[in-house]
Amino acid sequence: MSDEKIFTKGLLTKGDMLASYCFENEEKRNEWISCIYPSLQEKYPDLSYYIFDLDGLEIGDECIVDGEGADIFTIEGMKKYSDDRYGFLMSSGWWEEVVKCHKPIDYKF
């Protein structure tokens, strides 16, 4: 799916507003920080953010989801909740935020 977005950068806000955002690259995340964050901080004075990398998952990839234990799901679709907020449709039938989805770790004992 060539027009599908692949997210490699994430951002969580904390304080007076809790939200998660996903971006295709660092440039887009930095643009959000310089353009959107200041206006949100005016509205929510106790607002801060945390940045991190995402795994760049695509439709068809397997993933684990924060809060779902060791269950492995297949990503079957994607939808936009709002600007810079997207979700994946899991093989379970549930929608999960992109920032909650990670590549499975191959544990060997």
C-alpha positions, 0 to 999 in steps of 0.5 A: 500500500504505497500511500499508507503512512508509516510512523517512526516518531512519537510524542506524548503530552503530560500534565494538564492534557494527556494525548499521544501523537505519531509522525512520519519523521522527525521533521514533522514532529519538530514542526508540531513542537514549534507550531502546535505545542506553544498554543496548547501550552498557553491553554494548558500551562502545566503541559510538557511532552516526551518524545520517542521512536516508533517501530515504523509498523505497516498494515500486515505487520505483527505487533504487540500492544501496550496493555495487552500482555504478550498477545501478538496481533496482525495490523489489518487497517489504519484510521485517522482520529485527528491531525497526527493521531492515528490508530491501527485495526488489529486482528482482534477487531479492536482499534489501538493507537499507533503509539501503543503498537510495537514489533514483537520481541523474540524471546529465547529461553 
